[in-house]
């Protein structure tokens, strides 16, 4: 992390270094051409009216690590113009169909029924096409795959032989990618009825307006995938 020198920054940088156990070195010259400017993103976290324990856990993680964020309701997403207010929108681990459909007005009062609906899904599409980042946790990624005609299939859903009720699996990362900065090349991940994505050939008639480049940051281990727990259909 490069910080331009300013005398007023010295006590701030020193305090951060002491608190986090970091080493700070002085350097002369211009930053390398590969340097990427970073800043505080405007983050929105969808809080669907259908119950989502993952939304609560995600909120806890963001709060613990000091990320400012705004909870978004289905109605706020349906209203559109999301890019004007947010750089990143996070969808919690909820099946895409349930996010879109929500609960019926037989179950909840009318103002809490309906989910994202077609208008909300279109608003998320417009948000991404305008340069916003959509972070889909767990099963919510199905919504993005269908909305953007992404050339992906979830092998964990398509093949009934795979059974992983809650296990620790080997994970290989590419630490040269920004999303994996600071991580080791080999690590582990907790898998509980999670997803296994495979690239596919784009379906005939899929959208040409949104070119897709798959940039894989993490893969399941090439061998000895199971580190602890139960795995069938490896």
Residue, then its C-alpha position, 0 to 999 in steps of 0.5 A: x500500500x503506497x501513501x503519498x508523503x505528507x507531514x500530516x500523515x506521519x502520525x496517522x501512518x505510524x499509528x496504523x502500522x503499530x496497530x496492525x503490526x506493519x512495516x513502513x518504508x520510505x521510497x523515492x520516485x513515482x509509483x509503479x505503473x501497475x499501482x491501482x488507486x483505491x478508495x472507500x466504495x459506496x456499498x449496498x447490502x440487499x436485505x430481502x423481506x424473506x428471512x435471510x440468515x446470511x444477510x445478518x452474518x454479512x452485515x456482521x462481517x462488514x460492521x466488524x471490519x469497518x466497512x460503511x454500507x447501506x441496507x437496501x430493500x426490495x422496493x429501493x432496488x426496484x426504484x432503479x438508478x442504483x449506480x448514482x448511489x452505489x459502487x458495489x451491491x451485495x446479494x446475500x446467499x438466497x436462491x435467485x428465484x426467491x430473491x426475484x419472487x419474494x413472498x406472496x401477499x398471502x404470507x406478508x403484508x403487501x408492502x413486504x411482498x413481491x421480492x425484487x420482481x422484474x423491475x428489480x432484476x432489470x435495475x441490477x442489470x442496469x447497475x452492472x452495465x453502468x459500471x457497478x460491481x455486483x457481489x453475489x454470495x452463494x446461491x444468489x449468483x444464479x440470479x446473475x447467471x440468468x440475468x446476464x446470460x453468463x456462460x456458467x453452469x453450477x455442477x453442484x446443482x446439475x449432478x446429484x452425485x455430489x454431496x457435501x453437507x458441510x466440509x473443509x475443501x482445498x482451495x487454490x488462489x491466484x494471489x496476483x489478482x486484486x481480489x486475492x491480494x495478501x492471500x496464500x496460493x493454497x488455502x481452504x474453504x468451508x463448503x456447505x451445499x455450495x456451488x461448483x461453477x464450470x464455464x460453458x459455451x454461450x447459449x444460442x441467442x444469448x445477449x451480445x451487448x454484454x461481452x463476458x470475460x471469465x477471470x477466475x480467482x479461486x479454484x477447488x484443489x486439483x487433487x486431495x480436495x477434501x481436507x476435513x469432513x464428508x465429500x461424495x462425488x468428488 
